[in-house]
Amino acid sequence: MNLFIVFVISLCGGLGAISRFGCDQIFVPFFQKRLKPNQRIEVATAKSTLAINCLACFIMGICWISLDSSLQKFFVFGFCGGFSTMSAWAIQLNNLPLVRAVKYFIYSYVFPLFFALVGAGICVALTWWA
C-alpha cells in the first residue's frame, strides 16, 4: 500500500475523530436535558455514542454505494472509522447497569446496521431514478 494513501486515510480518520468530538458536545447536553432525574450522565453519554455510531453507519452506507473504490478508502475506513467508536462504546457498556447494558448492546448492533442499509438504499434508489 502506498504511504501517501495511508497518510490520507489517517488524516481522514483524524477529521472523523474531531467531528465525533463536536457531535458529542452537542448530543450529550441534548440527551441530558431529556433524562429523568434519577438517571446518570452515563446514560446521556451512551445515547450520544449510539447516535453518533448510527450517523457514521448512515454516512458509510451512502459512501459505500455512491463512491468508487479509491474514494471509499478515505471516507469509509478513514473518516467514518474515526467518527464511529468502539472504545467509548465498550467503556460505556461496562458503566451501565446490567439491564440497560443488555439493551444498549442489542441497540448498538441493530440500529447502526439499519442506518447503514438505509443510507445504501437511498443511494440505490436515487441512482435508479436518475
C-alpha positions in Angstrom: 0.0 0.0 0.0 1.2 3.4 -0.9 2.5 5.5 2.1 0.6 8.6 0.7 -2.7 6.6 0.9 -2.0 5.6 4.5 -1.3 9.2 5.3 -4.6 10.5 3.8 -6.6 7.7 5.4 -5.1 8.6 8.7 -5.8 12.3 8.1 -9.4 11.5 7.3 -9.6 9.4 10.5 -8.4 12.4 12.5 -11.0 14.6 10.9 -13.6 12.0 11.8 -12.5 11.9 15.4 -12.7 15.7 15.6 -16.1 15.6 14.1 -17.1 13.0 16.6 -16.0 15.2 19.5 -18.0 18.1 18.1 -21.1 15.9 17.8 -20.6 14.6 21.2 -20.5 18.1 22.6 -24.0 18.7 21.0 -25.6 15.3 21.7 -24.7 14.8 25.4 -26.4 18.0 26.6 -29.3 17.3 24.3 -29.9 13.8 25.8 -29.0 15.0 29.3 -31.9 17.5 29.2 -34.3 14.7 28.4 -33.2 12.3 31.2 -35.3 11.5 34.2 -34.0 13.0 37.4 -32.8 9.6 38.7 -30.7 8.8 35.5 -27.0 9.5 35.4 -24.8 11.2 32.9 -23.6 7.8 31.7 -27.0 7.3 30.1 -26.7 10.5 28.1 -23.2 9.7 27.0 -24.2 6.2 25.9 -27.1 7.6 23.9 -24.8 10.1 22.3 -22.4 7.3 21.3 -25.2 5.3 19.8 -26.5 8.3 17.9 -23.0 9.1 16.5 -22.4 5.4 15.6 -25.7 5.3 13.7 -24.9 8.6 11.9 -21.4 7.1 11.0 -23.1 4.0 9.6 -25.6 6.0 7.6 -22.7 8.0 6.1 -20.8 4.8 5.5 -23.8 3.3 3.6 -24.0 6.3 1.4 -20.3 6.4 0.7 -20.2 2.6 0.0 -22.7 2.9 -2.8 -22.0 6.3 -4.2 -18.2 6.5 -4.2 -15.7 4.5 -6.3 -13.4 2.1 -4.5 -10.5 4.6 -4.3 -12.5 7.2 -2.5 -14.2 4.6 -0.3 -10.9 4.0 1.5 -10.7 7.6 2.6 -14.3 8.1 3.6 -15.4 4.7 4.8 -12.2 3.5 6.5 -10.8 6.9 7.3 -13.5 9.4 8.2 -16.2 7.0 9.3 -13.7 4.9 11.1 -12.6 7.9 13.1 -16.1 9.2 13.5 -17.6 6.0 15.0 -16.1 4.4 18.0 -15.7 1.1 19.6 -13.6 2.0 22.7 -16.1 4.5 24.1 -18.9 2.0 23.4 -17.1 -0.7 25.4 -16.4 1.6 28.4 -20.0 2.9 28.4 -21.3 -0.7 28.2 -19.3 -1.5 31.2 -20.5 1.5 33.2 -24.3 0.9 32.6 -26.5 -1.1 34.9 -27.0 -4.7 33.6 -30.5 -4.3 32.2 -29.5 -1.1 30.4 -26.2 -2.6 29.2 -28.0 -5.5 27.6 -30.4 -3.2 25.8 -27.5 -0.9 24.8 -25.6 -3.9 23.4 -28.5 -5.0 21.3 -29.3 -1.5 20.1 -25.7 -0.9 19.2 -25.8 -3.7 16.7 -29.3 -3.4 15.3 -29.6 0.4 14.8 -26.2 1.1 13.1 -26.8 -1.8 10.7 -30.3 -0.4 9.9 -28.9 3.0 9.3 -26.1 1.7 7.0 -28.8 -0.2 5.0 -31.0 2.9 4.8 -28.1 5.0 3.6 -27.2 2.5 1.0 -30.8 2.1 0.0 -31.2 5.8 -0.5 -28.2 5.9 -2.9 -29.5 2.9 -4.8 -33.0 4.5 -5.1 -31.5 7.8 -6.3 -29.3 6.0 -8.8 -32.3 4.0 -10.1 -34.4 7.1 -10.5 -31.7 9.1 -12.2 
